Amino acid sequence: FLGSGDHDIPMRDGSRKPVGTLKRISSVSGGSITSAMLALKWSELSVDSPGLIARFVEHVAEPIRKFSNVPVAGMDKKGAWHLLLDIFLPGSINDHVVAAFEKHLYGKATLQDLPDNPRFVINASNLLALVEN
């Protein structure tokens, strides 16, 4: 369904129903980590060319899999050490989390680096803001 052409889906009765062309990808919370990576690598995926799955694994899935092993929030000894450093070193914990995302996934990418088509809608929430108010 990532290709630029019109798509259809099989129905239970054996017919096919047109669903159109992919125009928007929307994500929320942790799914936005994957969606942002997909958006940043969109041009490298060449979605209409053979071999899409291998390129998706290389450019999107593998970096996220590797990042999932990066200790950011103290779940093991190394992560606990990083969490302590984040607390005591200059900058906020959020600054250190941002640095981990920059180092391991996104580099210095900004929203302007996302493709115009399809449109990526990356939703996020900050529940901490609710607690602080």
N, C-alpha and C positions, 0 to 999 in steps of 0.2 A: 503494500500500500504506500510505500514511500515514493514511488515513481511519479512522474509528472503527468501521466495520462489518466484518462477516466478509468475508474475501477468498478467492479461489481462483485457481489458476494453470492455464494450458493445458498439457495433456500432449501428447506426440508422436502419440498415437493419436486425437487430437481431443477427448478427454474433458477434464473439468476436475477438478482435485483441490482440495478445501478446505484452506486453510492457517490459517484462523482470523482473529483480531483482533490487531492490533499491540499488544503489551503491554510490550515491552522493546526498547531500542536500546542496543547495547553497542559500544564503540569502544576503540581502543588507539592510543597514540602520536600521530602527526600527525592521524589520523582523529578523535581526541578534540577537536581544535581545531574542526573542522567540527561534530562532534556537540554540543559545548557551545553553539555558536552556534545550531544547530537547536533545542536545548532552550530557550535563552533567548528565542527568537523563536516558540516553539510556539504560544502563544495568538494572536499576530498572523497566523500562517499560515492560520488557519481552514481546517483540512485537509479538511473536508467541504463546503466552498463552491467554486463555480466560480472559476477563475483562480488555482489553487494554484501553478502553475509560475511565473507572473509574481511572485507574492508571495515564493516561495522564492528566486528570483533576486534580488529587491530586498532582502530581509531577511537572507538567509543567504549566498548565493553572492557577491554583489557586495562586501560588506564583507570577506570572506575574500580575494577577488581583489585588492582594494585593499591589504590587509595584506601580501599576498605581495610587494608592491613597497616595503615599508617596510624600510630597511636596519637590521637588528638585529645581524648578526654579521659584518660586515666583508667582504662579497663585492664591493663596489665602493668608490670613494673616499669617498663619503658614509658607507657602512657601516663602513669602516675608521676613519674619524674618530669615529663613534659608539662603536665598539669601544674605541678609545683613551680616549675620555671615560669610558666605563663602567669601565675599569681604574683611571683616576686620580681620578675623582670619588668622593665619599663613597658608601658602600653597595656591595654586591656586584654582580657582573655580573648575577646572577639578579634582583636588585632592579630593575635597569634593563630587563631583559627583561619582568618583570612589569609595569612601568610602560608599556611599549610595548603589551602586550596590553590593559591597562586603557584606554589612550588610544584605541586603534584598533578594539577589538572588544567587550570585555565590560564596560567601565565598572567600577563597584564591585560587580558582581554576585557573589553567593555561591552555594553549593550549595543554600541554602534558596530561591533564586529559580527552581530547576528545577521543572518540572511533576511532579505525582505520577503522572500517566498521560499517555503511556506512561512507564515507568521508564527513566531514562537511566543507564547504567552506564558511567562514564568511567574507563578504566584508563590508568595511566601507569607508567613505570618510570624509575628514576634509575640509569643505568649508572655514573655517576661514583662512586656509593656503593660499587660493587664495586671500583673502582680504588683508592679511598682506604683500603679495609680490608685 
